[in-house]
Amino acid sequence: MTLRKLGRGVYNDIRARIPYYLTDFSDAYNYRVIPSVIFIFFTNLLPAIAFAQDMFDRTDNAYGVNEVLMSSAIAGVVFGLFSGQPLCIVGVTGPIAIFSYTVYELIQPRGTPYFPFMCWIYLWLMAMHFVTALCNWVSFLKIISNFSCEVFGFFICIVYCQKAVQILDRQFSEHGPASGFCSVMVSLLMVIFGLGSTVFGSELHYFRPWTRKFFVDYGVPLAVIFFTGFVHFGGYLDDAHLATLPTTKAFAPTINSAEVGRAHGWFIHFWPGDNISVADVFLAIPYAILLTFLFYFDHNVSSLMCQLKDFPLTKPASFHWDFMLLGLTTGVAGILGIPAPNGLIPQAPLHTSSLVVHDLQSGKALSVVEQRVTNTLQGAITFVMMSGPLLTVLGLIPQAVLAGLFFIMGMNGLHDGAVVNKIKYLFADPDYVAHDPRCPQLWRELHSIPKEKKKWFYIYLLLQVIAGLAEFAITLTKGAVGFPGVLMFFAICARWVWPRIIPKEDLEYLDGPVAEEFIIKSLEVHSLKKSDGLEESVVSKELGNNLV
């Protein structure tokens, strides 16, 4: 990369998106915006507080509900107003929760104060984001194919189910068998009603389409509300103590303790000296490198997935500028002592899906309401959730309900995910696949593969399962902090190793680009034409040779 191309990708992203900035607000005058705000607010809030419970338990109360709400609120407002692709929902993810409590478990025995150390990880990470964006290295995202996205979704859903089991296990160990079995019952009822509303709304054909859409959009939030009240119905339920979501004071950190490096409220004193040693400042660098891999993959894939081929988008994408903006919010997160936000799966594609306008007769997607209001509003509402009355409401949610929520997210994702659907195809009745019009399209496509080439499909699926389980397996060890490296390893394998195992034409059929060509093209780094007063150039040769 030459100095003349330094920051070219960021500049191009901003220049391409600025003409649409005002219409990003005027286009929000559409009937899809209000239900989308409500839907994505709950879709973002409920997993966030579930992750807050997980980090609260694993970091000895260092992170809690307010930290997660603050992170999600800042991310929503900043990305809603200033990002190049405001459809991408940003917040606290499962991987960053795993990373945060793994770092805590690793540095606690050393006596290193947690929050100053995390702040330095995030500050180094911010610098790496800036370098990556300004050097146009986001363009290497072109190596990410469907293989990596499908495997990552598979991995995340397994983690969700694991978190549910861990929450239920703690009810037995900390509160006794009565609480444990009652929690299992409540979580399973949550699963029945949560998944049932999704199946009713998306796979059955009772009532009008708008009624079924209501069940899909609001079934899970209503299940959370109902079962939060259900545990207070009395009777035998009074004999079991159900632990609830721990909360703290309004707009205040969960803990104020010099022992973990948070003795001054929201502002972390991170400079070397009494707060943290110089050695620990530099020890944070390898952690930041691993987290850079995670955010590079997780955030950019989230952005790609909210711009899938299924969505008829018309406005330009933005990757370089958005990755730089993510670096800025990461640095702010470190100074405030909150988890760093990044792109959310499945919330990002669900957000776009909620804004799709369909033809009432055929159900075909006609357009997407591309605007900034939904993301900004859900972030602002999340900030309001830190107020005293609403924190009290959140504090009523039983942990069993959060376990049920994790099960719903995980099982829904597995049910809809490409990897599990390919596995289900292996056990499907061939006559059903060949002749029944209700057969899923994916199964029909797989069934059309000639018998002599089916072995490549089996090998490809086996590689996906191995990759997903490998990513999950490392999170069960002390080396969990290194799982971003595993993600990148398999992404690289999918690009350069699998073609040596599977013939090129067969691999192109099984694997392929994630988004439309014009979205992928926005990753290219090019100069503007002379007519714009700038010199003319072409796509950078080094990227063109390696990635196209």
C-alpha positions as CSV (number, residue, x, y, z in Angstrom):
1,M,0.0,0.0,0.0
2,T,1.4,3.4,-1.0
3,L,1.0,6.5,1.2
4,R,-1.3,8.0,-1.5
5,K,-3.8,5.3,-0.7
6,L,-3.6,5.8,3.1
7,G,-7.2,6.4,4.3
8,R,-8.6,6.1,0.8
9,G,-11.2,3.4,1.8
10,V,-12.4,5.5,4.7
11,Y,-12.7,8.6,2.5
12,N,-14.5,6.7,-0.2
13,D,-17.0,5.3,2.3
14,I,-17.8,8.7,3.8
15,R,-18.0,10.4,0.3
16,A,-20.3,7.7,-1.0
17,R,-22.7,7.8,1.9
18,I,-22.9,11.6,2.6
19,P,-25.4,12.3,-0.3
20,Y,-27.9,9.9,1.4
21,Y,-27.6,11.3,4.9
22,L,-30.7,13.5,4.9
23,T,-32.8,10.9,3.1
24,D,-31.6,8.4,5.8
25,F,-34.0,10.4,8.1
26,S,-36.7,11.3,5.6
27,D,-37.0,7.7,4.5
28,A,-37.9,6.7,8.0
29,Y,-41.4,8.1,7.4
30,N,-42.7,4.6,6.8
31,Y,-45.0,2.2,8.6
32,R,-42.3,-0.4,9.0
33,V,-40.1,1.8,11.3
34,I,-42.2,1.7,14.5
35,P,-42.6,-2.1,14.7
36,S,-38.9,-2.4,13.7
37,V,-37.8,-0.1,16.6
38,I,-39.8,-2.1,19.1
39,F,-38.7,-5.4,17.7
40,I,-35.0,-4.6,17.5
41,F,-35.0,-3.0,21.0
42,F,-36.3,-6.2,22.6
43,T,-34.1,-8.3,20.3
44,N,-31.1,-6.4,21.5
45,L,-32.0,-5.8,25.1
46,L,-33.0,-9.3,26.1
47,P,-29.8,-11.1,25.0
48,A,-27.8,-8.1,26.4
49,I,-29.2,-8.6,30.0
50,A,-28.6,-12.3,29.6
51,F,-24.9,-11.7,28.9
52,A,-24.9,-9.2,31.8
53,Q,-26.0,-12.1,34.1
54,D,-23.3,-14.3,32.6
55,M,-20.5,-11.7,33.1
56,F,-21.8,-10.7,36.5
57,D,-21.3,-14.3,37.7
58,R,-18.0,-14.9,36.0
59,T,-16.2,-11.6,37.0
60,D,-17.2,-11.5,40.7
61,N,-19.7,-8.7,40.0
62,A,-17.3,-6.5,38.0
63,Y,-19.6,-6.2,35.0
64,G,-23.4,-6.0,35.4
65,V,-26.6,-4.8,33.8
66,N,-25.7,-1.1,33.7
67,E,-22.3,-1.7,32.0
68,V,-24.0,-3.7,29.3
69,L,-26.9,-1.2,28.9
70,M,-24.4,1.7,28.6
71,S,-22.4,-0.1,26.0
72,S,-25.4,-1.0,23.9
73,A,-26.9,2.5,24.2
74,I,-23.7,4.2,23.1
75,A,-23.2,1.8,20.2
76,G,-26.8,2.2,19.0
77,V,-26.8,6.0,19.0
78,V,-23.2,6.4,17.6
79,F,-23.7,3.9,14.8
80,G,-27.3,5.1,14.1
81,L,-26.1,8.7,13.6
82,F,-22.6,8.4,12.2
83,S,-22.0,5.0,10.7
84,G,-22.0,4.3,6.9
85,Q,-24.3,1.3,7.3
86,P,-26.8,2.2,10.1
87,L,-28.7,-1.1,9.5
88,C,-25.9,-2.9,11.3
89,I,-26.9,-3.4,15.0
90,V,-24.0,-3.0,17.4
91,G,-23.9,-4.1,21.0
92,V,-22.5,-6.6,23.5
93,T,-22.1,-10.0,22.0
94,G,-21.5,-13.5,23.3
95,P,-17.9,-13.6,22.1
96,I,-17.0,-10.4,23.9
97,A,-18.6,-11.7,27.1
98,I,-16.5,-14.9,26.8
99,F,-13.4,-12.8,26.2
100,S,-14.1,-10.4,29.1
101,Y,-14.5,-13.1,31.8
102,T,-11.7,-15.2,30.4
103,V,-9.3,-12.2,30.8
104,Y,-10.6,-11.7,34.3
105,E,-9.9,-15.3,35.2
106,L,-6.3,-15.1,33.7
107,I,-5.2,-11.8,35.3
108,Q,-6.9,-12.1,38.8
109,P,-4.2,-14.4,40.2
110,R,-1.5,-11.9,39.1
111,G,-3.1,-9.1,41.1
112,T,-3.5,-7.0,38.0
113,P,-6.4,-4.5,38.4
114,Y,-9.0,-5.6,36.0
115,F,-10.5,-2.4,34.6
116,P,-7.3,-0.5,33.9
117,F,-6.0,-3.7,32.2
118,M,-9.2,-4.0,30.1
119,C,-8.9,-0.3,29.3
120,W,-5.4,-0.8,27.9
121,I,-6.6,-3.7,25.8
122,Y,-9.3,-1.5,24.4
123,L,-7.0,1.5,23.8
124,W,-4.5,-0.8,21.9
125,L,-7.5,-2.2,20.1
126,M,-8.6,1.2,19.1
127,A,-5.2,2.0,17.6
128,M,-5.2,-1.3,15.7
129,H,-8.7,-0.5,14.3
130,F,-7.5,2.9,13.1
131,V,-4.4,1.4,11.5
132,T,-6.5,-1.4,9.8
133,A,-9.0,1.1,8.5
134,L,-6.5,3.7,7.3
135,C,-4.3,1.1,5.6
136,N,-7.4,-0.3,3.8
137,W,-6.9,-3.7,5.3
138,V,-10.6,-4.2,5.7
139,S,-10.5,-5.0,2.0
140,F,-9.2,-8.5,3.0
141,L,-12.7,-9.2,4.2
142,K,-13.2,-10.5,0.7
143,I,-11.8,-13.8,1.8
144,I,-14.8,-14.3,4.1
145,S,-17.2,-16.6,2.4
146,N,-20.4,-18.4,3.3
147,F,-18.4,-21.2,5.0
148,S,-17.1,-18.8,7.7
149,C,-20.4,-17.0,8.2
150,E,-22.3,-20.3,8.6
151,V,-19.8,-21.8,10.9
152,F,-19.7,-18.7,13.1
153,G,-23.5,-18.7,13.4
154,F,-23.4,-22.4,14.3
155,F,-20.8,-21.7,17.0
156,I,-22.7,-18.8,18.5
157,C,-25.9,-20.8,18.8
158,I,-24.1,-23.6,20.6
159,V,-22.7,-21.1,23.0
160,Y,-26.2,-19.7,23.7
161,C,-27.4,-23.2,24.6
162,Q,-24.4,-23.7,26.8
163,K,-25.0,-20.5,28.7
164,A,-28.6,-21.6,29.4
165,V,-27.4,-24.8,30.9
166,Q,-24.8,-23.0,33.0
167,I,-27.4,-20.6,34.4
168,L,-29.7,-23.6,35.4
169,D,-26.8,-25.5,36.9
170,R,-26.0,-22.5,39.2
171,Q,-29.6,-22.6,40.5
172,F,-29.0,-26.1,41.8
173,S,-25.6,-25.4,43.3
174,E,-26.4,-22.0,44.9
175,H,-30.1,-22.3,45.8
176,G,-30.9,-26.0,46.2
177,P,-32.9,-28.6,44.2
178,A,-36.3,-26.9,44.6
179,S,-35.0,-23.7,43.0
180,G,-33.1,-25.8,40.4
181,F,-36.1,-27.9,39.2
182,C,-38.4,-24.9,39.3
183,S,-36.0,-23.0,37.2
184,V,-35.7,-25.8,34.7
185,M,-39.6,-25.9,34.5
186,V,-39.8,-22.1,33.9
187,S,-37.0,-22.1,31.2
188,L,-38.6,-25.0,29.4
189,L,-42.0,-23.3,29.4
190,M,-40.3,-20.2,28.0
191,V,-38.8,-22.4,25.2
192,I,-42.2,-23.9,24.4
193,F,-44.0,-20.5,24.2
194,G,-41.0,-18.7,22.6
195,L,-40.3,-21.2,19.9
196,G,-44.1,-21.9,19.5
197,S,-44.8,-18.3,18.7
198,T,-42.1,-18.3,16.0
199,V,-43.3,-21.6,14.5
200,F,-46.9,-20.4,14.6
201,G,-46.1,-17.1,12.9
202,S,-43.6,-18.4,10.3
203,E,-44.5,-21.9,9.4
204,L,-48.3,-22.2,9.9
205,H,-51.1,-20.5,8.0
206,Y,-53.7,-19.6,10.6
207,F,-55.1,-16.0,10.7
208,R,-54.0,-13.1,8.6
209,P,-50.4,-12.4,7.7
210,W,-50.2,-9.4,10.0
211,T,-51.4,-11.5,12.9
212,R,-48.8,-14.1,12.3
213,K,-46.1,-11.4,11.9
214,F,-47.2,-10.1,15.4
215,F,-46.4,-13.6,16.9
216,V,-43.0,-13.7,15.2
217,D,-42.0,-10.1,16.2
218,Y,-43.4,-10.0,19.8
219,G,-43.8,-13.6,20.9
220,V,-40.5,-13.8,22.8
221,P,-40.7,-10.4,24.5
222,L,-44.2,-11.2,25.6
223,A,-43.0,-14.6,26.9
224,V,-40.4,-12.9,29.0
225,I,-43.0,-10.5,30.5
226,F,-45.5,-13.3,31.2
227,F,-43.0,-15.7,32.9
228,T,-41.5,-12.9,34.9
229,G,-45.0,-12.6,36.4
230,F,-45.7,-16.3,36.4
231,V,-43.2,-17.0,39.2
232,H,-45.3,-14.8,41.4
233,F,-48.6,-16.7,40.9
234,G,-48.2,-18.4,44.3
235,G,-49.1,-21.9,45.3
236,Y,-46.2,-24.4,45.1
237,L,-44.1,-21.7,43.4
238,D,-43.8,-20.0,46.8
239,D,-41.8,-23.0,48.0
240,A,-38.9,-22.3,45.6
241,H,-36.6,-19.3,45.7
242,L,-35.9,-18.1,42.2
243,A,-32.8,-15.9,41.8
244,T,-33.5,-12.8,39.7
245,L,-31.3,-10.5,37.6
246,P,-29.0,-8.5,39.8
247,T,-29.2,-4.7,39.3
248,T,-27.6,-1.7,40.9
249,K,-28.3,2.1,41.3
250,A,-29.6,4.1,38.3
251,F,-26.9,5.3,35.9
252,A,-24.1,4.0,38.2
253,P,-21.5,1.3,37.8
254,T,-22.2,-2.1,39.2
255,I,-19.2,-2.0,41.5
256,N,-16.9,0.8,42.9
257,S,-13.8,-0.9,44.2
258,A,-10.1,0.0,44.0
259,E,-9.3,-3.7,44.0
260,V,-10.6,-4.1,40.4
261,G,-9.4,-0.6,39.4
262,R,-12.8,1.1,39.5
263,A,-12.7,3.6,42.4
264,H,-13.8,6.7,40.5
265,G,-17.2,5.8,39.0
266,W,-17.5,5.7,35.2
267,F,-14.0,7.1,34.6
268,I,-11.2,4.5,34.7
269,H,-7.8,5.8,35.8
270,F,-5.7,3.9,33.3
271,W,-2.4,5.7,33.2
272,P,0.7,3.7,34.5
273,G,1.8,4.2,38.1
274,D,-0.4,3.4,41.0
275,N,-3.2,2.3,38.7
276,I,-1.4,-0.3,36.6
277,S,2.2,-1.3,35.9
278,V,4.0,-0.5,32.7
279,A,4.6,-4.2,32.2
280,D,0.8,-4.8,32.3
281,V,0.3,-2.0,29.7
282,F,2.4,-3.9,27.2
283,L,1.0,-7.3,28.4
284,A,-2.4,-6.0,27.1
285,I,-1.1,-5.9,23.4
286,P,-1.4,-9.7,22.6
287,Y,-4.9,-9.6,24.0
288,A,-5.7,-6.6,21.8
289,I,-4.3,-8.4,18.8
290,L,-6.6,-11.4,19.4
291,L,-9.6,-9.1,20.0
292,T,-8.8,-7.3,16.7
293,F,-9.1,-10.6,14.9
294,L,-12.5,-11.2,16.6
295,F,-13.9,-7.7,15.9
296,Y,-12.5,-7.8,12.3
297,F,-14.5,-11.0,11.7
298,D,-17.5,-10.5,13.9
299,H,-18.3,-6.9,13.1
300,N,-17.7,-7.1,9.4
301,V,-19.5,-10.3,9.0
302,S,-22.5,-8.8,10.9
303,S,-22.4,-5.9,8.5
304,L,-22.3,-8.3,5.5
305,M,-25.2,-10.4,6.9
306,C,-27.4,-7.3,7.3
307,Q,-26.8,-6.7,3.6
308,L,-27.4,-10.3,2.3
309,K,-28.6,-11.0,-1.2
310,D,-32.1,-11.6,0.1
311,F,-32.4,-7.9,1.0
312,P,-33.1,-5.5,-2.0
313,L,-30.8,-2.7,-0.8
314,T,-30.0,0.3,-2.9
315,K,-27.8,2.6,-0.7
316,P,-24.0,2.1,-0.6
317,A,-22.3,0.0,2.0
318,S,-19.5,1.1,4.3
319,F,-16.8,-1.1,5.8
320,H,-13.6,1.0,6.2
321,W,-15.2,3.9,8.0
322,D,-17.5,1.8,10.1
323,F,-14.5,-0.3,11.3
324,M,-12.7,3.0,12.3
325,L,-15.8,4.2,14.1
326,L,-16.0,0.9,15.9
327,G,-12.4,1.5,17.1
328,L,-13.5,4.9,18.5
329,T,-16.4,3.3,20.5
330,T,-14.0,0.6,21.7
331,G,-11.7,3.3,23.2
332,V,-14.6,5.0,24.8
333,A,-15.7,1.7,26.3
334,G,-12.3,1.1,27.8
335,I,-12.2,4.5,29.5
336,L,-15.8,4.0,30.8
337,G,-15.1,0.5,32.0
338,I,-17.8,-1.2,29.9
339,P,-17.7,-4.1,27.5
340,A,-16.7,-3.1,24.0
341,P,-19.6,-3.3,21.5
342,N,-19.4,-4.7,18.0
343,G,-21.7,-6.1,15.3
344,L,-24.5,-8.4,16.5
345,I,-25.5,-11.7,15.0
346,P,-28.4,-12.4,14.5
347,Q,-29.7,-9.0,15.5
348,A,-28.1,-7.2,12.5
349,P,-29.8,-9.3,9.7
350,L,-33.0,-9.4,11.8
351,H,-33.0,-5.6,11.8
352,T,-32.8,-5.5,8.0
353,S,-35.4,-8.2,7.7
354,S,-37.8,-6.2,9.9
355,L,-37.6,-3.3,7.5
356,V,-38.3,-5.3,4.3
357,V,-41.5,-4.2,2.5
358,H,-43.1,-7.3,0.9
359,D,-45.7,-7.7,-1.8
360,L,-48.9,-8.7,-0.1
361,Q,-49.9,-11.3,-2.7
362,S,-46.6,-13.0,-3.6
363,G,-44.7,-12.2,-0.4
364,K,-41.7,-11.1,-2.5
365,A,-39.3,-8.6,-1.0
366,L,-39.8,-5.3,-2.8
367,S,-37.6,-2.9,-0.9
368,V,-35.9,-2.1,2.4
369,V,-36.6,1.0,4.5
370,E,-32.9,2.1,4.7
371,Q,-32.7,4.8,7.4
372,R,-31.0,5.8,10.7
373,V,-33.9,6.3,13.0
374,T,-34.5,2.7,14.2
375,N,-30.9,2.1,15.3
376,T,-30.7,5.5,17.0
377,L,-34.0,5.2,18.8
378,Q,-33.4,1.7,20.1
379,G,-30.0,2.9,21.5
380,A,-31.7,5.9,23.1
381,I,-34.4,3.7,24.7
382,T,-31.7,1.4,26.0
383,F,-30.0,4.3,27.8
384,V,-33.4,5.1,29.4
385,M,-33.5,1.5,30.7
386,M,-30.7,2.5,33.2
387,S,-33.2,4.7,35.1
388,G,-34.3,3.6,38.6
389,P,-37.9,2.5,37.9
390,L,-36.9,0.5,34.8
391,L,-33.9,-1.1,36.5
392,T,-36.3,-2.2,39.2
393,V,-38.4,-3.8,36.5
394,L,-35.4,-5.6,35.0
395,G,-34.5,-6.7,38.5
396,L,-37.7,-8.7,38.6
397,I,-36.7,-11.0,35.8
398,P,-35.8,-14.5,37.1
399,Q,-32.5,-16.0,36.0
400,A,-34.6,-19.0,34.8
401,V,-36.3,-16.7,32.3
402,L,-32.8,-15.7,31.0
403,A,-31.9,-19.3,30.7
404,G,-35.0,-19.9,28.6
405,L,-34.1,-16.9,26.5
406,F,-30.7,-18.3,25.8
407,F,-32.3,-21.6,24.8
408,I,-34.7,-19.8,22.5
409,M,-31.9,-17.8,20.8
410,G,-29.7,-20.9,20.4
411,M,-32.4,-23.3,19.2
412,N,-34.0,-20.8,16.9
413,G,-30.6,-20.1,15.4
414,L,-29.7,-23.8,15.0
415,H,-33.1,-24.5,13.4
416,D,-32.7,-21.7,10.9
417,G,-28.9,-22.1,10.4
418,A,-27.4,-23.5,7.2
419,V,-25.2,-26.0,9.0
420,V,-28.0,-27.7,10.9
421,N,-30.3,-27.6,7.9
422,K,-27.6,-29.4,5.9
423,I,-27.3,-32.0,8.6
424,K,-31.1,-32.4,8.7
425,Y,-31.1,-33.0,4.9
426,L,-28.9,-36.1,5.4
427,F,-31.8,-37.7,7.3
428,A,-34.6,-36.4,5.1
429,D,-36.9,-38.7,3.1
430,P,-35.6,-38.6,-0.6
431,D,-39.2,-38.8,-1.9
432,Y,-40.2,-35.8,0.2
433,V,-37.2,-33.8,-1.1
434,A,-37.8,-34.7,-4.7
435,H,-41.6,-34.3,-5.0
436,D,-43.1,-32.3,-2.1
437,P,-43.5,-28.5,-2.9
438,R,-43.2,-27.7,0.8
439,C,-39.6,-29.0,0.9
440,P,-37.0,-26.3,1.8
441,Q,-35.2,-24.8,-1.1
442,L,-31.8,-25.6,0.4
443,W,-32.7,-29.3,0.4
444,R,-33.8,-29.2,-3.2
445,E,-30.5,-27.6,-4.2
446,L,-28.5,-30.2,-2.3
447,H,-30.7,-33.0,-3.8
448,S,-29.9,-31.8,-7.3
449,I,-26.1,-32.4,-6.8
450,P,-25.1,-35.4,-8.9
451,K,-24.5,-38.6,-7.0
452,E,-20.9,-38.8,-8.1
453,K,-20.3,-35.4,-6.6
454,K,-22.2,-35.8,-3.3
455,K,-19.0,-36.8,-1.6
456,W,-17.7,-33.2,-1.8
457,F,-20.9,-32.0,-0.1
458,Y,-20.3,-34.5,2.7
459,I,-16.7,-33.4,3.1
460,Y,-17.7,-29.7,3.0
461,L,-20.3,-30.2,5.7
462,L,-17.9,-32.3,7.8
463,L,-15.4,-29.4,7.7
464,Q,-18.0,-27.0,8.8
465,V,-19.0,-29.1,11.8
466,I,-15.4,-29.6,12.8
467,A,-14.7,-25.9,12.5
468,G,-17.8,-25.0,14.6
469,L,-17.0,-27.6,17.3
470,A,-13.3,-26.5,17.4
471,E,-14.3,-22.9,18.0
472,F,-16.7,-24.0,20.8
473,A,-14.2,-26.5,22.3
474,I,-11.5,-23.8,22.9
475,T,-14.0,-21.6,24.8
476,L,-14.3,-24.4,27.4
477,T,-10.6,-24.1,28.3
478,K,-8.3,-21.5,29.8
479,G,-7.3,-20.8,26.3
480,A,-10.7,-19.4,25.5
481,V,-9.2,-15.9,25.0
482,G,-7.6,-17.3,21.8
483,F,-10.8,-18.4,20.1
484,P,-10.7,-15.4,17.7
485,G,-7.5,-16.9,16.3
486,V,-9.4,-20.1,15.6
487,L,-12.1,-18.1,13.7
488,M,-9.4,-16.5,11.5
489,F,-7.6,-19.9,11.0
490,F,-10.7,-21.5,9.5
491,A,-11.5,-18.4,7.4
492,I,-8.1,-18.6,5.9
493,C,-8.5,-22.4,5.4
494,A,-11.8,-21.8,3.6
495,R,-10.0,-19.5,1.2
496,W,-6.8,-21.3,0.5
497,V,-6.9,-24.9,1.9
498,W,-10.3,-26.2,1.0
499,P,-9.7,-25.6,-2.8
500,R,-6.9,-28.1,-2.5
501,I,-9.3,-30.7,-1.0
502,I,-12.5,-30.0,-3.0
503,P,-12.5,-29.3,-6.8
504,K,-12.9,-25.6,-7.6
505,E,-16.2,-25.9,-9.5
506,D,-17.8,-28.0,-6.7
507,L,-16.5,-25.6,-4.0
508,E,-17.9,-22.6,-5.8
509,Y,-21.3,-24.3,-5.8
510,L,-21.1,-25.2,-2.1
511,D,-19.5,-22.0,-0.9
512,G,-19.7,-18.4,-2.3
513,P,-19.9,-14.7,-1.5
514,V,-22.1,-13.6,1.3
515,A,-23.6,-10.4,-0.2
516,E,-24.4,-8.9,-3.5
517,E,-21.6,-7.9,-5.8
518,F,-22.1,-4.1,-5.4
519,I,-21.8,-4.6,-1.6
520,I,-18.6,-6.6,-1.9
521,K,-17.3,-4.0,-4.4
522,S,-17.5,-1.3,-1.7
523,L,-14.5,-3.1,-0.1
524,E,-12.3,-2.1,-3.1
525,V,-10.0,0.8,-2.7
526,H,-10.0,3.2,-5.6
527,S,-9.4,6.8,-6.3
528,L,-12.0,9.2,-7.7
529,K,-12.0,10.4,-11.3
530,K,-10.2,13.4,-12.6
531,S,-13.5,15.1,-13.1
532,D,-13.9,15.2,-9.4
533,G,-10.6,17.1,-9.1
534,L,-8.6,14.2,-8.0
535,E,-6.3,11.8,-9.7
536,E,-7.5,8.6,-11.3
537,S,-6.4,5.2,-10.2
538,V,-7.5,1.6,-10.1
539,V,-8.3,-1.0,-7.5
540,S,-5.1,-1.7,-5.5
541,K,-3.1,-4.3,-7.3
542,E,-2.0,-6.1,-4.2
543,L,-5.6,-6.7,-3.2
544,G,-6.7,-7.4,-6.7
545,N,-4.1,-10.1,-7.2
546,N,-4.8,-11.9,-3.9
547,L,-8.5,-11.5,-3.4
548,V,-10.4,-11.2,-6.6
